[in-house]
Amino acid sequence: MRPAGAIAARVLDEIMGFIRPGVTTRQVDEFAAAQMKAHGGKSAFLGYRNYPSHTCLSVNDEVVHGLAGERELRFGDIISVDVGVVYKGFIGDNARTMAVGGCGVQAQQLMEVTEASLYKGIAAAVAGNRVTDISRAVPDYVDSKGFSVVREFVGHGVGRTMHEEPQVPNFVDLKSNDKLVPGMTIAIEPMVNAGRPEIKILKDGWTVVTQDGSLSAHFEHTVLITDGEPEILTWLTPSKLKAA
């Protein structure tokens, strides 16, 4: 899992460096595919349940599962990039939201709160805790900042396949209350809306958007449960954990 996570993190970082006003989401997706190949991996998303893109590229009010296409990114947009990489039979899964050139105050606050809520969830991912400890930490922080957590899509176990047990909701659901034990690898991924939490799926069957048209952000890491502090497998700068 560590090599797969490292490659997923590297590719996501490279994509973030590639994104700029004027490029299309298809160009971003093609760049991502090339970088995955250059690092010896391949997309975990392409073909999964017939998903047609190498990455998930969700712009502005798009929450998750945005498809690559001819949409041209503009200054002021925010884009959530979700990257899953298969390497030697294992999967690394991570996501990040960034501004395209720059953004407004609300968009910046939304991204900061969503990323911080991810780390709140990760801090609760310790052996002996339960999934609900993660699920409680995320919305407690998000709600305190005036934003809302999407409830229809959740985090998950990840390993040799894309979605494994347990499910890791970003809200308390007693049906998902597995005990966390060393050796588990899970994807924690808050999806947070600037407005109301309700979503809808577009006619393409994939792209999820906010019902009220508000902005949405998405951050994700693959995390290993250890005997001590959780280990983030999709992080290029581990020192950031202490500062978060």
Secondary structure by P-SEA (a helix, b strand, c coil): caaaaaaaaaaaaaaaaaccccccaaaaaaaaaaaaaaacccccccccccccccbbbbccccccccccccccccccbbbbbbbbbbcccbbbbbbbbbbcccccaaaaaaaaaaaaaaaaaaaaccccccaaaaaaaaaaaaaaacccccccbbbbbbcccccccccccccccccccccccccbbbbbbbbbbccccbbbbcccccbbbbccbbbbbbbbbbcccccccccccccccccccccc
